[in-house]
């Protein structure tokens, strides 16, 4: 995952989590190749003290499990751009990935809910799994 992808996901999470109570969201479409996992969302909570330790993060709940794959939780290092007095730095973040079942080709879906304070946000994904030789 490149830095631009992480920054875009960080911005998308900030926008999504700023709403009130459970919001309907049209599914975000993601594409991947057979046998290749894809990042659904990367939760970032950089501390204002510029440390490389992450802040607390709500635990996402999988409300709709995929029929043809699994959702997995990973800790990855994410580059956080410089802001305020803080320099650019890497911090551990929590990422949810979708891993298609072996030899699966087609469409799958996942719905995740995240609660922050009194706000619940629903994130929906439609994942298209293509043959490895097809161009994404």
C-alpha positions as CSV (number, residue, x, y, z in Angstrom):
1,X,0.0,0.0,0.0
2,X,1.5,3.3,-1.0
3,X,1.5,6.6,0.9
4,X,-1.2,8.2,-1.3
5,X,-3.6,5.3,-0.6
6,X,-3.0,5.6,3.1
7,X,-3.6,9.4,3.1
8,X,-6.8,9.0,1.0
9,X,-8.1,6.3,3.4
10,X,-7.3,8.5,6.4
11,X,-9.2,11.4,4.8
12,X,-12.1,9.1,4.0
13,X,-12.3,7.7,7.5
14,X,-12.2,11.2,9.0
15,X,-15.1,12.2,6.8
16,X,-17.1,9.0,7.4
17,X,-16.6,9.1,11.2
18,X,-17.7,12.7,11.5
19,X,-21.3,11.8,10.9
20,X,-24.0,11.1,13.5
21,X,-25.5,7.7,14.3
22,X,-25.6,4.9,11.8
23,X,-25.4,6.3,8.3
24,X,-26.3,4.6,5.1
25,X,-23.4,4.5,2.6
26,X,-23.5,3.2,-0.9
27,X,-20.9,0.4,-1.2
28,X,-17.4,1.4,-2.1
29,X,-16.2,-0.8,-5.0
30,X,-12.8,-2.5,-4.7
31,X,-11.1,-4.7,-7.2
32,X,-8.5,-7.4,-6.6
33,X,-7.0,-10.5,-8.2
34,X,-7.8,-14.1,-7.3
35,X,-5.8,-15.0,-4.2
36,X,-4.8,-11.4,-3.5
37,X,-6.0,-9.7,-0.3
38,X,-7.2,-6.1,-0.5
39,X,-7.3,-3.4,2.2
40,X,-10.9,-2.4,3.1
41,X,-10.0,0.4,5.6
42,X,-7.0,1.6,7.5
43,X,-7.8,3.1,10.9
44,X,-5.3,5.8,11.9
45,X,-5.3,7.7,15.2
46,X,-2.1,9.8,15.4
47,X,-1.4,11.3,18.8
48,X,-1.0,15.1,18.9
49,X,2.2,14.8,21.0
50,X,4.0,13.6,17.7
51,X,4.9,10.2,19.2
52,X,4.9,7.1,17.1
53,X,2.5,5.4,19.4
54,X,-1.1,5.2,18.1
55,X,-4.0,6.6,20.1
56,X,-6.9,4.4,21.1
57,X,-9.1,3.0,18.3
58,X,-12.6,1.6,18.4
59,X,-12.9,-2.1,17.5
60,X,-14.8,-2.5,14.2
61,X,-17.6,-5.0,14.0
62,X,-18.3,-7.0,10.9
63,X,-22.1,-6.8,10.4
64,X,-22.2,-8.6,7.0
65,X,-19.6,-11.3,6.6
66,X,-18.3,-12.0,3.0
67,X,-19.7,-15.2,1.4
68,X,-16.6,-16.0,-0.5
69,X,-13.7,-14.7,1.6
70,X,-12.6,-13.6,5.1
71,X,-12.1,-10.3,6.8
72,X,-8.8,-10.1,8.7
73,X,-7.4,-7.6,11.1
74,X,-3.7,-6.5,10.7
75,X,-1.4,-4.1,12.4
76,X,0.6,-2.2,9.7
77,X,3.0,0.8,9.7
78,X,1.4,3.8,8.1
79,X,3.1,7.0,7.1
80,X,1.4,10.0,8.7
81,X,2.1,13.3,6.9
82,X,3.6,16.3,8.8
83,X,1.0,18.5,10.5
84,X,1.3,21.4,13.0
85,X,4.5,20.9,15.0
86,X,4.7,17.2,14.2
87,X,7.1,15.9,11.5
88,X,6.1,13.1,9.1
89,X,6.3,9.7,10.9
90,X,5.3,6.1,10.8
91,X,2.8,4.8,13.3
92,X,1.2,1.4,13.8
93,X,-2.4,1.3,12.6
94,X,-5.2,-1.2,12.4
95,X,-6.2,-2.3,8.9
96,X,-9.0,-4.6,7.9
97,X,-8.4,-6.6,4.8
98,X,-10.6,-8.9,2.6
99,X,-9.0,-12.1,1.5
100,X,-10.9,-14.0,-1.2
101,X,-11.3,-17.8,-0.9
102,X,-8.9,-19.8,-3.0
103,X,-10.0,-20.0,-6.7
104,X,-13.0,-17.6,-6.1
105,X,-13.9,-15.2,-8.9
106,X,-16.8,-12.8,-8.8
107,X,-18.4,-10.3,-6.5
108,X,-18.5,-10.4,-2.7
109,X,-19.7,-7.9,-0.1
110,X,-18.8,-6.8,3.4
111,X,-20.4,-4.4,5.9
112,X,-18.5,-3.0,8.9
113,X,-19.7,-0.8,11.7
114,X,-17.5,1.4,13.8
115,X,-18.7,3.2,16.9
116,X,-16.9,6.3,18.2
117,X,-18.5,7.9,21.2
118,X,-22.3,8.1,20.4
119,X,-21.7,7.8,16.6
120,X,-22.0,4.6,14.6
121,X,-20.7,4.6,11.1
122,X,-21.5,1.8,8.6
123,X,-18.9,1.1,5.9
124,X,-20.1,-1.1,3.0
125,X,-17.8,-2.7,0.4
126,X,-18.4,-4.5,-2.9
127,X,-15.3,-6.5,-3.8
128,X,-14.8,-7.7,-7.4
129,X,-12.3,-10.6,-7.6
130,X,-10.9,-11.1,-11.1
131,X,-8.7,-13.8,-12.6
132,X,-5.0,-13.0,-12.0
133,X,-4.4,-12.5,-15.7
134,X,-7.1,-9.8,-16.0
135,X,-6.1,-6.2,-15.8
136,X,-7.5,-4.2,-12.9
